[in-house]
Amino acid sequence: MVDRRDVGSWIQGPEAVTGVSGYPGERLERPEHGPGSLARPGRRLATVLIDWVICLIIARGFFGDAVSGGTVGSMIPVGILLLENVLLVGTAGYTIGQRVLGVHVERVVGGGPIGLGRAVIRGVLLCLVIPPLTMGWDVDRRGLHDLLSGSVVAKN
């Protein structure tokens, strides 16, 4: 039997039934816009692309033609990306690309840099290219790398 609550929830939208907030980050007590709000997927992708280009340039500069040859050589830029993420995100809270585009990585609870241990977890998953596949699992559009490291990518 359909009652008034069912009809009302249909009119009010899915949030009335599921309890999911109206915007990503509301559940984490983040603002919808401005500093501290969650960075959108397009900006996050752009930060990874900037970091990737920087890592390719560094790899070519230090290892030359070895970067383009074979499986081992192609892993050099990935290793540099991992190192960049662990060191910079773990200590400063952002990579070069994130700094350029005005976002940073912080702990969900309490804010601040996530530390080296969590940065290793986050960096390894990022380098495995798992996060883009898992961005839709969480209502706040956090990938597996953010969920397992207890982090969010927020705007400055």
Buried (B, 14 or more C-beta within 10 A) or exposed (E): EEEEEEEEBEEEEEEBEEEBBEBBBBEBEBBEEEEBBBBBBEBBEBBBEBBBEBBBEBBBEEBEEBBEEEEEBEBBBBEBBBBBBBBBBBEEBBBBBBBBBBBBBBBBEEEEBBBEEBBBBBBBBBBEEBBBEBBEEBBBBBBBBBBBBBBBBBBB
